[in-house]
Amino acid sequence: MLTVERKLELHHAYWNRQELKRPLVAFQIGSQLVSENYTAAQQLMSPPRQITPDDIVVESFYADYERMYEESSMVEQEAFWTAIPFPGIPWIEGMLGCPVYSAEGSFWAQTCYDAIEQIEISLDYDNPWLKKLLEFTDKLVNLSQNRYPIGQPIMRGPVDILGALLGQEKLVYAFYDNPELVKRLAREATQVFIEVVKLLRERIPPFHNGHSFGFYPVWAPGKCLSFQEDLMALGSPVIYRDFFLACDRMIAKAYPYSTIHVHPNSFYLIPDLLEIEDLSIIEMNYDRGGPAMVEMLPSILQALEKKHVLLRGIITEADLAILRDKVPVQGLFLYIVTDTLQRAQELNNYIDELYCGA
């Protein structure tokens, strides 16, 4: 197994875009639907209902974290397994007033405003959802005992926040009917996002003089954050530049290392993302039912011109062969979703054979 020192050395090589024999690799073992990987979440999802912060008992998740940590240690990988506050909850949406509901396999935030003129965005430091998130973080730090890093859960960016507060269809109309109000609310959502990450990061100690992003288990030599703008799938390059590009610049600038999560239906954002100087990584999701790996190659290569790339999804041997032949190793990180530990071990051995001739 790789030592801690070797993993750190490889991460430094990744950040420095040095020549490596194989890409850095991490495995997410279990379901691609992250909530399904936490047995403690099943009680919250069955039956489907509205969820309050009081329903979330952090200690009930401890066994899940210990299980996932032990599984991760049984397959050789360059990443450090990272514990994060339960990622299924729409934390920021809850803090800003959206009722949170469970459903089969997931959690969702219900729209809480009828019109954009009604929306008020500010962070209440006594909000129960914020308190629960910080409690979760504190308890994970204690559970870890520095065996593994603690990171940030999935948290959505300004366009996703506005879409949750108002509803997706109304937000699209608001781009045209109330552009200045949308811009102001987007800035306010950005400020809330950055402040919530700040409150999290203040509680998380360094891990070997660095930090892990969290849901994406990349170790960085400094503090870091991740965000996403999934609802830009409903937009266009012009809408992104007019309303959200400045916001994403602010988010990327907040910490030395940052990554944005992008689905193929939003790959049109890549040219603009490449111009965000402070953005470190573009996480590109390899979606089930989406374009094939060979169809994603132009976007992957385009992103690698200026940024590091993290490619996440159910990646097969055929996909890996395409990547080996077409994509440089420098700056590439693979986060592979597998249903079992055995499958992770098989793929790791295959990657060694493919890239190293092992």
C-alpha positions as CSV (number, residue, x, y, z in Angstrom):
1,M,0.0,0.0,0.0
2,L,1.1,3.6,-0.6
3,T,2.5,5.4,2.4
4,V,1.1,8.7,3.5
5,E,4.4,10.3,2.4
6,R,4.1,8.8,-1.1
7,K,0.5,10.0,-1.4
8,L,1.5,13.5,-0.5
9,E,4.4,13.3,-3.0
10,L,2.0,12.3,-5.7
11,H,-0.4,15.0,-4.9
12,H,2.3,17.6,-5.1
13,A,3.3,16.1,-8.5
14,Y,-0.4,16.4,-9.6
15,W,-0.5,20.1,-8.6
16,N,2.8,20.8,-10.3
17,R,1.7,18.9,-13.5
18,Q,4.7,16.7,-13.3
19,E,5.1,13.6,-15.5
20,L,3.6,10.5,-13.7
21,K,3.3,6.9,-14.8
22,R,-0.5,6.9,-14.2
23,P,-3.2,9.4,-13.2
24,L,-4.0,9.9,-9.5
25,V,-6.9,7.6,-8.7
26,A,-9.6,7.5,-6.0
27,F,-12.5,5.2,-5.6
28,Q,-16.1,5.9,-4.4
29,I,-17.3,2.4,-3.4
30,G,-21.0,1.9,-3.5
31,S,-23.9,3.7,-5.2
32,Q,-23.4,6.7,-7.5
33,L,-26.4,8.2,-5.6
34,V,-24.4,9.2,-2.5
35,S,-27.3,9.1,0.0
36,E,-27.7,5.4,-0.6
37,N,-24.2,4.8,0.8
38,Y,-25.2,5.9,4.3
39,T,-27.3,3.3,6.1
40,A,-28.2,6.0,8.7
41,A,-29.9,8.0,5.9
42,Q,-32.4,5.2,5.2
43,Q,-34.3,6.0,8.3
44,L,-34.7,9.6,7.0
45,M,-35.8,8.5,3.6
46,S,-38.4,5.9,4.6
47,P,-41.1,7.0,4.6
48,P,-40.4,10.2,2.5
49,R,-41.2,13.2,4.6
50,Q,-40.1,16.7,5.6
51,I,-36.8,16.6,7.4
52,T,-35.7,19.0,10.1
53,P,-32.2,19.5,11.6
54,D,-33.4,17.7,14.8
55,D,-34.1,14.6,12.7
56,I,-30.4,14.3,11.9
57,V,-28.5,12.5,14.7
58,V,-24.8,12.8,13.8
59,E,-23.7,9.8,15.9
60,S,-26.0,7.5,14.0
61,F,-23.7,8.1,10.9
62,Y,-20.5,7.1,12.7
63,A,-20.7,3.4,11.7
64,D,-21.1,4.4,8.0
65,Y,-18.0,6.6,8.2
66,E,-15.9,3.9,9.8
67,R,-17.1,1.3,7.3
68,M,-16.3,3.5,4.3
69,Y,-12.9,4.4,5.8
70,E,-12.0,0.7,6.3
71,E,-13.2,-0.2,2.8
72,S,-11.1,2.6,1.3
73,S,-8.0,1.3,3.0
74,M,-8.4,-2.1,1.4
75,V,-7.7,-0.8,-2.2
76,E,-4.5,0.9,-3.1
77,Q,-5.2,4.5,-4.3
78,E,-3.5,7.8,-4.3
79,A,-6.3,9.7,-2.6
80,F,-6.9,10.1,1.1
81,W,-10.4,8.9,2.0
82,T,-12.2,12.0,3.3
83,A,-15.2,12.3,5.8
84,I,-17.7,15.0,5.0
85,P,-21.0,16.0,6.7
86,F,-23.7,13.9,5.2
87,P,-23.7,15.1,1.5
88,G,-27.3,14.3,0.7
89,I,-28.8,17.3,2.5
90,P,-29.2,20.6,0.6
91,W,-27.6,22.5,3.4
92,I,-27.5,26.0,2.1
93,E,-31.0,25.8,0.6
94,G,-32.2,24.8,4.1
95,M,-30.4,27.7,5.7
96,L,-32.1,30.1,3.4
97,G,-35.6,28.9,4.1
98,C,-36.3,26.0,1.8
99,P,-38.2,23.1,3.5
100,V,-36.1,19.9,3.0
101,Y,-37.8,16.7,2.1
102,S,-36.6,13.1,1.8
103,A,-37.4,11.0,-1.2
104,E,-36.4,7.5,-2.4
105,G,-32.7,7.6,-2.6
106,S,-32.2,11.4,-2.1
107,F,-33.2,14.7,-0.4
108,W,-34.5,17.8,-2.0
109,A,-35.3,21.4,-1.2
110,Q,-38.8,22.8,-1.9
111,T,-39.2,26.2,-3.4
112,C,-40.1,28.8,-0.8
113,Y,-40.8,32.0,-2.7
114,D,-43.6,32.7,-5.3
115,A,-41.9,35.7,-6.9
116,I,-38.3,36.9,-7.2
117,E,-39.2,40.3,-5.6
118,Q,-40.0,38.4,-2.4
119,I,-36.5,36.8,-2.0
120,E,-34.3,37.8,0.9
121,I,-30.9,36.3,1.1
122,S,-28.8,36.6,4.3
123,L,-27.1,34.1,6.6
124,D,-28.6,33.8,10.1
125,Y,-25.9,32.4,12.3
126,D,-28.5,30.9,14.6
127,N,-30.2,29.0,11.8
128,P,-30.8,25.4,12.8
129,W,-29.5,24.0,9.5
130,L,-26.2,26.0,9.9
131,K,-25.9,24.8,13.5
132,K,-26.4,21.2,12.5
133,L,-23.8,21.4,9.7
134,L,-21.2,22.9,12.1
135,E,-22.1,20.3,14.7
136,F,-21.6,17.6,12.1
137,T,-18.3,19.0,11.1
138,D,-17.1,19.2,14.8
139,K,-18.1,15.7,15.5
140,L,-16.4,14.3,12.4
141,V,-13.2,16.1,13.4
142,N,-13.4,14.3,16.7
143,L,-14.2,11.0,15.1
144,S,-11.3,11.2,12.7
145,Q,-8.6,11.6,15.3
146,N,-6.5,12.7,12.3
147,R,-6.7,9.3,10.7
148,Y,-8.3,10.9,7.6
149,P,-9.1,14.4,6.6
150,I,-12.4,16.2,7.0
151,G,-13.8,18.1,4.0
152,Q,-16.7,20.0,2.6
153,P,-20.0,18.4,1.6
154,I,-21.7,19.0,-1.7
155,M,-22.8,22.7,-1.7
156,R,-24.4,24.4,-4.6
157,G,-23.5,27.7,-6.2
158,P,-25.5,30.9,-6.7
159,V,-27.5,29.8,-9.8
160,D,-28.6,26.5,-8.0
161,I,-29.4,28.4,-4.9
162,L,-31.7,30.9,-6.7
163,G,-33.3,28.0,-8.6
164,A,-34.1,26.3,-5.4
165,L,-35.5,29.5,-3.7
166,L,-37.7,30.5,-6.7
167,G,-38.1,27.5,-9.0
168,Q,-36.3,26.8,-12.2
169,E,-38.9,28.1,-14.6
170,K,-39.4,31.4,-12.8
171,L,-35.7,31.9,-12.6
172,V,-35.3,31.6,-16.4
173,Y,-38.0,34.2,-16.9
174,A,-36.3,36.5,-14.3
175,F,-33.1,36.6,-16.4
176,Y,-35.1,38.6,-18.9
177,D,-37.7,40.4,-16.7
178,N,-35.6,41.3,-13.6
179,P,-31.9,41.1,-14.6
180,E,-30.6,43.6,-12.1
181,L,-32.4,41.9,-9.3
182,V,-31.1,38.5,-10.3
183,K,-27.6,39.9,-10.3
184,R,-28.0,41.4,-6.8
185,L,-29.4,38.2,-5.4
186,A,-26.7,36.1,-7.1
187,R,-24.1,38.3,-5.3
188,E,-25.8,37.8,-2.0
189,A,-26.1,34.0,-2.5
190,T,-22.3,34.0,-3.4
191,Q,-21.5,35.9,-0.1
192,V,-23.6,33.3,1.9
193,F,-21.8,30.4,0.1
194,I,-18.4,31.8,0.9
195,E,-19.3,32.5,4.5
196,V,-20.6,29.0,5.1
197,V,-17.4,27.5,3.7
198,K,-15.4,29.8,5.9
199,L,-17.3,28.7,9.0
200,L,-16.6,25.0,8.0
201,R,-12.9,25.5,7.3
202,E,-12.3,27.3,10.5
203,R,-13.3,24.1,12.3
204,I,-11.3,21.7,10.2
205,P,-7.7,21.1,11.2
206,P,-5.0,20.7,8.6
207,F,-4.2,17.1,7.4
208,H,-0.5,16.7,6.9
209,N,-0.2,20.5,6.3
210,G,-2.9,20.6,3.7
211,H,-6.7,20.0,3.3
212,S,-9.0,17.8,1.3
213,F,-11.7,19.2,-0.9
214,G,-14.2,16.8,0.6
215,F,-16.7,15.1,-1.6
216,Y,-13.9,15.1,-4.2
217,P,-11.0,13.6,-2.2
218,V,-8.2,15.6,-3.7
219,W,-5.6,16.8,-1.1
220,A,-4.4,20.3,-1.6
221,P,-1.4,22.1,0.0
222,G,-3.7,24.8,1.3
223,K,-7.4,25.5,2.2
224,C,-9.8,24.7,-0.6
225,L,-13.5,24.7,-1.6
226,S,-15.8,23.1,-4.2
227,F,-19.0,24.4,-5.8
228,Q,-21.3,23.7,-8.7
229,E,-23.7,25.5,-11.0
230,D,-25.9,22.6,-12.3
231,L,-28.8,24.8,-13.3
232,M,-26.6,26.5,-16.0
233,A,-27.8,23.5,-18.1
234,L,-30.9,25.7,-18.6
235,G,-28.8,28.7,-19.5
236,S,-26.4,29.8,-22.2
237,P,-22.9,31.3,-22.4
238,V,-24.4,34.8,-22.5
239,I,-26.5,34.2,-19.4
240,Y,-23.6,32.7,-17.5
241,R,-21.3,35.7,-18.3
242,D,-24.0,38.3,-17.5
243,F,-25.2,36.8,-14.2
244,F,-22.9,34.3,-12.7
245,L,-19.3,34.5,-14.0
246,A,-18.4,37.3,-11.6
247,C,-19.9,35.3,-8.8
248,D,-17.8,32.2,-9.6
249,R,-14.7,34.4,-9.8
250,M,-15.4,35.5,-6.2
251,I,-15.9,31.9,-5.0
252,A,-12.7,30.7,-6.7
253,K,-10.8,33.5,-5.3
254,A,-11.9,32.9,-1.7
255,Y,-9.4,30.1,-1.2
256,P,-6.0,29.1,-2.7
257,Y,-7.5,26.0,-4.3
258,S,-11.0,25.5,-5.8
259,T,-12.9,23.1,-8.0
260,I,-16.2,23.4,-9.9
261,H,-18.4,20.4,-10.7
262,V,-19.7,20.3,-14.3
263,H,-22.0,17.9,-16.1
264,P,-21.7,17.3,-19.9
265,N,-24.8,19.4,-20.5
266,S,-22.9,22.4,-19.2
267,F,-19.6,21.7,-20.9
268,Y,-20.3,24.8,-22.9
269,L,-19.1,26.7,-19.8
270,I,-15.5,25.4,-20.1
271,P,-14.1,28.3,-22.2
272,D,-15.3,30.8,-19.6
273,L,-14.2,28.6,-16.7
274,L,-10.7,28.5,-18.2
275,E,-10.5,32.3,-17.9
276,I,-11.2,32.2,-14.1
277,E,-7.6,32.6,-13.0
278,D,-8.1,31.4,-9.5
279,L,-10.1,28.2,-10.4
280,S,-7.8,25.2,-9.9
281,I,-9.8,22.1,-11.0
282,I,-12.7,21.4,-13.3
283,E,-14.5,18.3,-12.1
284,M,-16.1,16.7,-15.1
285,N,-18.9,14.2,-14.4
286,Y,-19.1,11.1,-16.6
287,D,-22.9,10.7,-16.4
288,R,-24.8,7.5,-16.9
289,G,-26.8,7.9,-20.1
290,G,-24.6,10.8,-21.1
291,P,-22.1,11.1,-23.9
292,A,-19.6,8.3,-24.2
293,M,-16.0,8.8,-23.1
294,V,-14.8,9.2,-26.7
295,E,-17.3,12.0,-27.1
296,M,-16.1,13.8,-24.0
297,L,-12.4,13.8,-25.1
298,P,-12.5,17.2,-26.8
299,S,-13.8,18.8,-23.6
300,I,-11.4,17.0,-21.4
301,L,-8.4,18.0,-23.5
302,Q,-9.7,21.6,-23.7
303,A,-10.0,21.8,-19.9
304,L,-6.5,20.3,-19.4
305,E,-5.0,23.1,-21.5
306,K,-5.2,25.5,-18.5
307,K,-6.7,23.6,-15.5
308,H,-6.4,20.4,-13.6
309,V,-9.1,17.9,-14.3
310,L,-10.9,15.5,-12.0
311,L,-13.0,13.0,-14.0
312,R,-15.7,11.3,-11.9
313,G,-18.1,8.5,-12.8
314,I,-18.5,4.8,-13.5
315,I,-15.4,4.4,-15.6
316,T,-14.8,1.1,-17.4
317,E,-11.7,-0.7,-18.8
318,A,-12.7,0.5,-22.2
319,D,-12.9,4.1,-21.0
320,L,-9.5,3.8,-19.3
321,A,-8.0,2.5,-22.5
322,I,-9.3,5.6,-24.4
323,L,-8.0,7.9,-21.7
324,R,-4.5,6.2,-21.7
325,D,-4.3,6.6,-25.5
326,K,-5.7,10.1,-25.8
327,V,-5.3,12.1,-22.6
328,P,-2.0,13.2,-20.9
329,V,-1.5,12.1,-17.4
330,Q,-0.3,15.5,-16.2
331,G,-3.1,17.2,-14.3
332,L,-5.5,14.3,-14.5
333,F,-7.3,12.8,-11.5
334,L,-9.7,9.9,-11.8
335,Y,-12.5,9.5,-9.2
336,I,-14.0,6.1,-10.1
337,V,-17.4,5.0,-8.8
338,T,-17.6,1.2,-8.3
339,D,-20.4,-0.8,-6.7
340,T,-18.1,-3.2,-4.8
341,L,-14.6,-3.2,-3.2
342,Q,-13.7,-6.2,-5.5
343,R,-14.5,-4.1,-8.6
344,A,-12.3,-1.2,-7.3
345,Q,-9.4,-3.6,-6.8
346,E,-9.9,-5.0,-10.3
347,L,-9.9,-1.6,-11.8
348,N,-6.9,-0.5,-9.9
349,N,-4.9,-3.5,-11.0
350,Y,-6.1,-2.8,-14.6
351,I,-4.9,0.8,-14.4
352,D,-1.5,-0.4,-13.2
353,E,-1.2,-2.8,-16.1
354,L,-2.5,-0.3,-18.6
355,Y,-0.2,2.6,-17.6
356,C,2.7,0.9,-15.9
357,G,2.9,-2.5,-17.5
358,A,2.6,-4.0,-14.0
